[in-house]
Amino acid sequence: MSALILGSIALDAIKTPFEKRENILGGAASYGAVSASFFTTPHLVGIVGTDFPQEHLDYFADRGIDLEGLQIVEGKTFHWSGEYLADMNTRETLATDLNVFEHFTPTLPESYRQEKFILLGNIAPSLQLHVLDQLEAPRFVVMDTMNLWINIAKGELTQLLTRIDMLLLNDTEAHQLTGELNLIKAGKALRKMGPEYVVIKKGEHGALLFTKDQFFSCPAFPLEKLDDPTGAGDAFAGGVVGYLASQLTADTDHKEIDVQLLRRALIYGSVMASFSVESFSLDRLRSITFADIQERFEKMHELSSFEKK
Amino acid sequence: MSALILGSIALDAIKTPFEKRENILGGAASYGAVSASFFTTPHLVGIVGTDFPQEHLDYFADRGIDLEGLQIVEGKTFHWSGEYLADMNTRETLATDLNVFEHFTPTLPESYRQEKFILLGNIAPSLQLHVLDQLEAPRFVVMDTMNLWINIAKGELTQLLTRIDMLLLNDTEAHQLTGELNLIKAGKALRKMGPEYVVIKKGEHGALLFTKDQFFSCPAFPLEKLDDPTGAGDAFAGGVVGYLASQLTADTDHKEIDVQLLRRALIYGSVMASFSVESFSLDRLRSITFADIQERFEKMHELSSFEKK
C-alpha cells in the first residue's frame, strides 16, 4: 500500500569539520519520502516556495513520489543551516528561516484522506495533529519528533502520543520526554504514554524497539565514511514506514503486528540511514538501487547473528 | 582448559548518585576470575595485604579459583575509590592507594608457566609484559587496558599489542590509542597494531568484534537496574576468556578461531557484565548459577535475532 509522508522540505546549508555545502535539498519529508520510495509509493505532504529548484521536483517524481499534496507557494523555501562538531554527532543550528513554512496549514487532497499508513515526520506537533485529524481511517501512524518540540510543544506532543501506533525518537529525546536516564525504563515509560511500539534511535549504536512483551536491539550498519548525518533519522523513518506499508494491509491488526516484520522494518530503516549519511543531502540515496539495500540488509543479518551452539 | 587471570585485587569505596559503599571487594582480577570461574578453572595472579578479609579468600576458593599465584604480603591491600555521576557512565577517581601493589612483581608459580589461556587484566603494561615473559607457550592471550596506561605507558602497551591475540578496550580508549573518532576505523587500526582480534566495548551499547574479515555487533543485555558499573569490563573479560578456555584446546590455531565461537564468547562476556553491574562489588555474581547465565544467553539471542523473511 502507499504511505502518506508529512514533514519539512528544505534547502539546507551544512557545515562539517571537513566540508561545507549550501543550498542543498533537505528536510524531514524529503529524506523520508525518498527513503520510503524504495519500498512503496509515498504521498508527499509539504510546502516549498517558488525558488524550489525544478530538478528536485523532477527527482521526487522520478522516485515515484506522488506530489498532489505538495504545495508550491509564492516565497522562499524553508531554509535550515547547521554545523557538525568534530565527533559528527553533536550539531549546532546556525539558522532556521521558516519562510513559506511559517503559514503552512496543510489541507489534504481528497485522495489522501483515505491513506492508511502515515509518517508524521519531524515537524510542529500542531501540524502533525492537523494532518492526522483529516485522515478518515488511518491504520498505522508513525511519528517522529525532535528536542525542540519537546521543549516548546510538549502538550500537543503528549496528546499526539495517544493517537499514534509507533513513536520514533532518539536517546536524548527519550531522556528529555520521560525524565528517565535509563533507556530501557524510558522505552517502557514512552509506551505507557500511548504508542504500542516505541523505537529509540541511538545513531552509530543502532536502535531499540519496545513492544508489549518483546525487545529488539537493532545494530547500526558499520560505516567508515560519514559525510553528513543530516536526515539520518528521517531516512530511517522512511525505511520503516515504507517497508511496513509494503508488507501490511489495511486489515492488519495494528496492535498485533508480527514482531519479525517490525524487526525487519527497523533493519531496513537502519540500512536507509546508513546510506543517507554517506553523502551530503540525498546524494547517496540517488545512487543506490534496491539491490544495494538488500545487500546491506543481508549484511546486517550476518553481522548481528550468532549460533547458540 | 584452565585460564590464568592477572590483575589487581582491591578493596574499593564506591559512590553513586544513589548509594555509597566502603571497603568492598574489587579489582580487575577479582571480577575477572570470579566471572571466568563459571566456565573454567581460573589461576589467579595478584597480590593482597594482610588486611585482606579471609572471607574473600574463602569466596575465591569456593568459586574453584586456584590461589597458588596469589601473594599475601605484609601491608595494606590496594584501595581504589571512585564516584559515578548521574548518568552512571562518567566516573571520577577519588583515591588510588597502591599499598602492597606498589612493589608487585609477580613471579609465577612453576605450575602456572604452562598456562595456555591468559587474561592480562587491567594493570600496568610493565606487569602484563613481566607475566607474559614467564609463560612458556601461551596459546591465546587476551589483554585489557585503561586510559591511564595509554597516557603514561603507551610504549610498553604498544609493544604488548604485538604479542597478544585479543585486545579488549572501551570506545574512548580506542579513540585515544588510535586517534580515530570513527569506531570502525579505530577497530581496524587496532588490528594493524598487532592483535588478531579486537573488541571495542561500548557499555550500554554493547561491543564490537573485529576479526580479519568479519565484524560482529554484540548487543548489551537490557538492564533497568544498575547499581554499580565498577568491574563491568573485567567481568566481561572474564566471561570471554573463561568461555574460550572451556571450548578451545591447546592445539587450536589461535589465528583461525571459529568466528561463531568468538561471537558466543562476546555474548557470554556481555551477560557476565550485565550481572556484575546489578549490585555493588561481586554481590550479584555471588547470587547466580550457570542456569541464570544460560537464560540470559538465550535472551541475548532472542533480542538480537531477526528472520530475513
Interface residues (C-beta under 8 A of the other chain):
Chain A: A86 D87 M88 L181 N182 L183 I184 K185 K188 K202 E204 H205 G206 L208 F215 F216 S217 P219 A220 P222 L223 E224 L226 Q260 R263 R264 I267 F297 E298 H301 L303 S304 S305 F306 E307 K308
Chain B: A86 D87 M88 L181 N182 L183 I184 K185 K188 K202 E204 H205 G206 L208 F215 F216 S217 P219 A220 P222 L223 E224 L226 Q260 R263 R264 I267 F297 E298 H301 L303 S304 S305 F306 E307 K308
